């Protein structure tokens, strides 16, 4: 986790840095600041996962920094010598509130809370990616636009996509061959990986439409429409593994 330390006392900054090195090896301190202006600048520059934030920063407060930064996932640990800001801290949804002087058990407990939240957030994001691309729950439509019309193609009806410079040719099961202005990589990012595989720098195929694999000097796939698609040497093992699974 990337962390910032914002405190108007350099000794407190040094103390928290040392605590991170000794008791929180998963935390990387990527910046520090001693006032609101510096704090806002370093927050925008580093986009940290978490911040150790003092409240009283000269004539301004740490809350001024939070109000100026639009980072809803930021995990905030308040480090203050005063209890009177606790209610205000709750309103801005801080992760923890540590009173100074900072005791090691309080510090470790706050870090553990942030680590759990960070891990859960990453697990959820990874699950959403897997859900979106490997197990589509409804038909995915690929669009091919021209000046006169927009054609919607169900992904499962696509046999083969071929790169044509900055364009992509899409071949469908009903015999259509359509040219889209999107490059092949953009289509690859949208297509479900459960159905499609990149077999060559210039080719993506629908796994369910492969009728034969020829393993001569060069590997070639035959599709159900009798089109032959080459497999690059760098992708042979991946293609074989997918087809044999």
N, C-alpha and C positions, 0 to 999 in steps of 0.2 A: 504494500500500500504506500502510495506517495503522500507525504505529510508536510505541512507547513507549521511553523511555530511563530505566533504573533504575540509579542509581549514587550512592554516598554522597559523591562529590566533585563539587561544582557545576561545577568547571572541566572535568571530563571530560564532563559533560552538555552544557556549552556547546560543547565541541570536537566532539562527535558531531552536535549540531544543525547546526553550521556545515558539517561534512562532508556531511551529508544535503542541505543547500541547494546546495552546490557540486558534489557528485559523484553525487548520487542524487535527481534531480528527481522520480522516480516515488514517492519516499517522503515521506509527510506525518507529521511528528511531532505527535501529538495529545495527548501528555501526558508528564510526567516525575515521578520520585519519588526520594527519597533514603534510604528505609528500607523494610523488609519490609511494615509495616502500610500505608504509603502506596502501595506497589507493588501489593499485593493489591486495594486499593480502586480505584485507577485502572485496573487490568486489568479488573476487573468492570464498571466504568463505561464504558470505551471499547471493550472487546472488539477489541483490535488484531489486525492480521494478523501482526505481528512485534514482537519486543522486543530491545533491546540491554540485556543483563543483566550487571551486575557480580556477583561471587560474594560477597565479604566485605562485608556490610552491617551494620556494628556488631557486635553479638554474634550476629547471625543471618546467613543466607546467601540468595543468590538462589534456591537449590534449594528453600528453604522456600516461596517464592512459587509456583514451578512445581508443587509438591505440593498447594498450596491451590487452584489454578486448574484447572478442568476445561475445557480448550480444546485438543483433540487436534491441530487443524490449525495451532496457533500455531508460527510460525517463530522460533527462539531463536538469537541471536548472543551468545555469551558474550564479555564484554570484561573481562579480568582481568590482573593483574600477575603471576599465579602459574600455573605449569604443572601444579601438583600436583592440580588439580581436573579435568584432562582426562579421566581414566577415568570419573569420576562423570558428567561432561558427556555422554560417549558413551552411558551407560546411560539418560539421559533424552532421548536423540535430538535433541541440539541441531543446528542447521543449520551453525554454524561456531564456531570458538574463536579469538578474536583476543587476542594478548598486548599488554599496555600496555608502553611507549607505542604508540599505534595508528599504524601507517604506512598511507599512502593506498592503496598497491596491495593490502594485506590487506583494507582496508575495502571497496574497490571489488569485489574478488573475492567477498567475503561477500554483498554486495548483489546481485551478478549471480546468485549461487546461489539466493538467496531469490526474485529476480524470475522465474527459470526455473520454480521450484517453484510460485509463485503463478500464473503464466500457464498451466502445465500443469493445475493444479487447476481453474481456471476453464474451460479448454477441455473438460475431462472433464465438468464439471457441465452445460455447455451441450449437449454431445453427448448426455448422458443425457436431458435435457429433450426434445431433438429426437427421440431414439429412442423415448421413451415416448409422445409425443403425435402425431407425424407418421407414424410407421411401426409401428403396433401389430403384434406378431408373433403374438398369440393373441386370440381373441374377448374383447372387453371387455363385462362385464355391468353393467348399471345396475339398482340395486335400488329397488323401490317397496314400502315397508313399511306394514302396517296392524296393528291390534291382533290380528287373527286369523292373518295370514300375511305372508310376504315373497315378492315376485315378482321373478324375475331376468329381465331383458330384454337380449338381445344387442344391442349398440349398432348393428350394421349393419341391424337390423330396425326401427330408429326412423326414421320419416319426418320428424317435426316435433316441436319442443318450444315450448311457449307459456307465458309468464309469466302467472300468475294471482295477483297480489298477492305474498305471500311464498311462494306455492306454484308448482308447475310442472305443466302438463298435458303428458303424453307420448302421442303418437299413433304407433301402430305399423303396419307393413305389413299385418298380418292384421286390421286394423280396430279394435283395442282403443284405448280412450282412458283413460289412467290418471293419477290425481292423486297427486303426491309432495309431501312437506312441504319438500323442499329448494328454495331459490330457483334461478332460472335460471342465475345466475352460477356456482353450485357445479357444476351439470351441465356448463356450458361449459368449466370448468377440467379436467373429467375426460374429456370427449369428444375423440377424435383429430381434430386439425385437418385431416388428410388427407381426412376424410369429412364434416365438419360446418363450417358457417359461420354466424356471427351476422349476420343480415340486418336486424335491427331491435332496438330496445331490448327488445321483448317476444317475439322470435322467433329460433329457431335451426332450420336445416333441414339435412337430409342431402343433400349435393350430388348424390349418385347418384339421388335420387328427384325431381329437378326435371325436369319434362317440357316446360315452356314458360316463356319470359320475355316479358312484355309491357312495351313501352317507350312508354307513352302519357304523359299528364301526370304520372302517378305510376307508378313501376316496381312490377310485381306478378309474383310467381312462382307458376306452377301446378305442383302436385305430382302424382305418379302416382295419388293417391287423389282427384284433382280439387279438393283444397283450394287456395284462393288465399291467398298470404302476401304482405303488403306489404313493400317494401324502403324503408328510411328514406333520405332524401336524403343524409345524411352517410355512408352505406355503399354508395351506388350504384357508385362507382368500384371499390371493393374487390370487390364482388360480380361486376361485369363482368369484372374482371381474372381472378378465380378461374374463372369459367365459360368464358372464352375461352382459358385456358391449356391 
